[in-house]
Amino acid sequence: MDINTKVLKKNAFRVTKRRGFTASRIRVPGGHIEAKYLPLLSHIAEEYGDGTLHLTTRQGFEIPGIDMNDIPKVNELLQPIIEGLEINQEIKGKGYTAAGTRNVSACIGNKVCPFANYDTSSFAKRIEKAIFPNDLHFKVALTGCPNDCMKVRMHDFGIIGMTEPQYDSYRCVGCMACVNNCKKRVTGALTFENFKVIRDPNKCIGCGECVGKCPTGAWSRSKEKFYRLVIMGRTGKKNPRLAEDFILWVDEDSIVKVILNTYDYVKQHIDKEAPGGKEHIGYIIDRTGFEEYKKWALKDVNLSSKAVLKNHIYWNGIKY
């Protein structure tokens, strides 16, 4: 069988160890999928695969054991899922048209979790709409609060939900539940003075823990959504590291624009002679310098007065 592996992978099928067989990669932006699509995945796995489904680390599915001759049939069967998840597609019935930009992953968000500061799945879907399809290898992850259940600091772009706690002193009874919790579990941003709670904005990380701990509702989340954007974390064989803060108290529109600008930056600076024609974003920044990246990333980005931009970033990590 004469198979063009570049075409195969671009169609979101994997090259596997078993000759003539492949695995289909299913995108699930934000990790949220309606249960009605699961029987269809089961049917594809049993009829065309080896009867199993693999849950990927990026919250998608893989169906292994698919005969390469059956790829067109599998693509047709995937169409209701692709349409149902509103994933951008060039030709209906032909499956996915890129696999470079990985599935945008997210924690369960504030529809379920009391700690989350925003609807992570909805924001993930917005980002998916903006960046897919694309052949560049980007990894984006979202988490609702600084607990970081999604380990977003191990991704190219990590989006951490923040809130600016709103304090109603008339509801406060001075129990100090919020103060004690912030001191023991967070950053000690709250103190108790003259029978009222004082919040230090320089220490507050916008976690929203005080909101959940207050028994009288004296604390509430801000109506405006804020985020902490961390960038260029990575695993792998060469200098793995955690992402560092880039912009704090940043808005949703600015985050999307920064990510889109990064695609332009990579297209301009990528080493076209790199193995497989691929070079990770973080390594490009290491090579060109952070200042060059920042110039591209912030092009036409209108940050609010509340946003805090890091002028310099220094990544550490293991060096082999």
FENUR-V220344 format. One record per residue. N is the residue number from 0. RES is the residue in one small letter. OMEGA is omega in whole degrees, 0 to 359 (none if undefined). Layout:
n res omega
N RES OMEGA
N RES OMEGA
This chain:
n res omega
0 m 180
1 d 184
2 i 174
3 n 186
4 t 178
5 k 177
6 v 179
7 l 182
8 k 178
9 k 178
10 n 178
11 a 170
12 f 185
13 r 168
14 v 184
15 t 181
16 k 182
17 r 185
18 r 178
19 g 181
20 f 184
21 t 176
22 a 180
23 s 178
24 r 183
25 i 179
26 r 175
27 v 183
28 p 180
29 g 178
30 g 185
31 h 182
32 i 178
33 e 185
34 a 183
35 k 180
36 y 183
37 l 176
38 p 178
39 l 176
40 l 178
41 s 180
42 h 180
43 i 182
44 a 183
45 e 184
46 e 186
47 y 179
48 g 180
49 d 177
50 g 180
51 t 173
52 l 176
53 h 174
54 l 185
55 t 177
56 t 181
57 r 174
58 q 173
59 g 176
60 f 167
61 e 176
62 i 182
63 p 174
64 g 180
65 i 175
66 d 182
67 m 177
68 n 183
69 d 181
70 i 179
71 p 179
72 k 180
73 v 179
74 n 178
75 e 181
76 l 180
77 l 187
78 q 179
79 p 179
80 i 179
81 i 179
82 e 181
83 g 178
84 l 175
85 e 179
86 i 180
87 n 184
88 q 182
89 e 181
90 i 180
91 k 178
92 g 181
93 k 178
94 g 180
95 y 183
96 t 176
97 a 177
98 a 184
99 g 177
100 t 186
101 r 179
102 n 179
103 v 186
104 s 184
105 a 171
106 c 188
107 i 172
108 g 190
109 n 174
110 k 182
111 v 188
112 c 180
113 p 180
114 f 186
115 a 182
116 n 180
117 y 180
118 d 185
119 t 182
120 s 180
121 s 179
122 f 178
123 a 179
124 k 177
125 r 179
126 i 177
127 e 180
128 k 184
129 a 191
130 i 182
131 f 4
132 p 177
133 n 183
134 d 180
135 l 187
136 h 178
137 f 175
138 k 182
139 v 179
140 a 183
141 l 175
142 t 189
143 g 183
144 c 182
145 p 172
146 n 175
147 d 177
148 c 181
149 m 181
150 k 186
151 v 179
152 r 175
153 m 184
154 h 177
155 d 176
156 f 175
157 g 184
158 i 185
159 i 182
160 g 178
161 m 172
162 t 175
163 e 187
164 p 179
165 q 187
166 y 176
167 d 186
168 s 182
169 y 178
170 r 184
171 c 179
172 v 176
173 g 180
174 c 178
175 m 178
176 a 180
177 c 182
178 v 181
179 n 180
180 n 181
181 c 180
182 k 186
183 k 188
184 r 186
185 v 188
186 t 182
187 g 182
188 a 183
189 l 175
190 t 182
191 f 182
192 e 178
193 n 176
194 f 177
195 k 180
196 v 178
197 i 178
198 r 177
199 d 183
200 p 179
201 n 178
202 k 184
203 c 179
204 i 175
205 g 184
206 c 181
207 g 180
208 e 181
209 c 180
210 v 182
211 g 184
212 k 184
213 c 182
214 p 184
215 t 180
216 g 178
217 a 178
218 w 175
219 s 178
220 r 178
221 s 177
222 k 180
223 e 180
224 k 177
225 f 182
226 y 170
227 r 180
228 l 178
229 v 189
230 i 168
231 m 166
232 g 181
233 r 169
234 t 176
235 g 188
236 k 187
237 k 175
238 n 174
239 p 185
240 r 176
241 l 177
242 a 178
243 e 178
244 d 175
245 f 178
246 i 176
247 l 180
248 w 183
249 v 182
250 d 184
251 e 182
252 d 181
253 s 179
254 i 180
255 v 180
256 k 178
257 v 180
258 i 179
259 l 177
260 n 181
261 t 175
262 y 179
263 d 179
264 y 181
265 v 180
266 k 180
267 q 192
268 h 184
269 i 177
270 d 184
271 k 178
272 e 177
273 a 180
274 p 180
275 g 182
276 g 182
277 k 174
278 e 183
279 h 183
280 i 183
281 g 179
282 y 176
283 i 178
284 i 177
285 d 184
286 r 184
287 t 183
288 g 183
289 f 182
290 e 178
291 e 178
292 y 182
293 k 179
294 k 180
295 w 186
296 a 186
297 l 180
298 k 178
299 d 176
300 v 181
301 n 181
302 l 178
303 s 180
304 s 181
305 k 183
306 a 178
307 v 182
308 l 175
309 k 183
310 n 179
311 h 176
312 i 178
313 y 180
314 w 174
315 n 179
316 g 180
317 i 177
318 k 180
319 y none
